[in-house]
Every structure is written in C-alpha cells, then in structure tokens.
C-alpha cells in the first residue's frame, strides 16, 4: 500500500487516483495497531504465500524482521495521512509528534530503509514541521550512505542517490559524491542496459522466479527517473 502511494502522490489531482487513495487510506485506518502506535510491515498471513526470506513472519513474535524498526513503514504512512487528512479518522497531529519524538530519540541508525521512510514523511510535511526533522535526518543520511563504489556494485548498501533523488534536496551529501553516483549509474546503463539488484537471484525460485526480473525493472526505472531529474537524460 505504501509503495502504491509513493506513485499515486504524483497523480493525486486526477479523480481516479483520488478514489484509489481514499480506499488505501481507509485500509491503513483499519490496519492501524494502537499498541504499536503504527503499522506492521506485513500481516502474519504473509507466510501462506510466496515471499522473500526477510518478509517471513515469526510465528512466536508475530512480526517479521523489518518490524524491528518502528519507522518502516510507519513514518512513511504518516506522511500520506498528513497529505490526505480528509480521508483518515486517525489523529494525524499526534502521529506526527510520535514520529518526531522517535526520530529525535535515535542515537544510532541501523536501517537505511527506516530512514528512507522518514525522508518520504519529511517530503510530505509542511515546511515548519519538516524543518524540525531536518537536523536528525541529515545526521542519519550521512551516517548510513556508502561512499565506496565497489560496495555499490556488490553489497546491499545505501547509495547517495537512494536519499537524494533530485537537485532540490541534497541533505548533507557532498555534491561530488552525488556526481560520482550519477556517473556510476550511467556507466552501468551503458554497459549492461539495466540496473541489477545486488542481492542474489537465488532468493527467487519456484513461484517467485519472475520477481528478479521485476526488481530489475523497478530499480532501472527508478534510476532513469533520478537521472532525468538531474538533467542527465531525456525521456
């Protein structure tokens, strides 16, 4: 649902998109877990369907590994509730306060996906509220990004352009590092014609086999859109 909303926010002036968004927000209202003050990444029923290992729900704890980090996907979801307040019955202001307190309490940053969720929240907030998150986000981003091009190629790490997707917001990332990441992606596209995941294809067998090609398409499209935003390609 959160991934769908990542795309729908760019078309939310269209009536058809508004209808889908309103149903998505209703679903999020219904799946809100008050004891958690947020959402779980997946329901327990995920175990009944093909899924990557890291999405498996621990039957005893009743959560998956992603749920160790509260902000993923909760922080991002709060951003959508903020943008589409007319569709939710939840106390959005309290949820924003909860997210702010959580982020400010963090002394170490272990999940770049969690911080990506906070970045998406940040981009959906009004300027005054976003400004309160900025110092901690800058600290988190610069702690988590890898500057090593070899790691970009072989390891599952946060790259600069995972956080910086347009020239409007660089956080604390050095512009030379951004340019290095841009050139890395251009070289990958010129050499291979696509951007492949750094995780192994072996995770996807049986009914999951087509997921690898789908991820290639998702990652490649994302990179092309980032390069377009920096004026490096014309689409």
Secondary structure, 3 states (H helix, E strand, C coil): CHHHHHHHHHHCCCHHHHHHHHHHHHHHHHHCECCCCECCCCCHHHHHCCCCHHHCEECCCCEEHHHHCCHHHHHHHHHHHHHCHHHCCCCHHHHHHHHHHHHHHCCCCCCHHHHHHHHHHHHHCCHHHHHHHHHHHHHHHHHHECCCHHHHHHCCCECHHHHCCCCCCCCCCCHHHHHHHHHHHHHHHHHHCCCCCCCCHHHCCHHHCCHHHHHHHHHHHHHHHHHHHCCCCCC
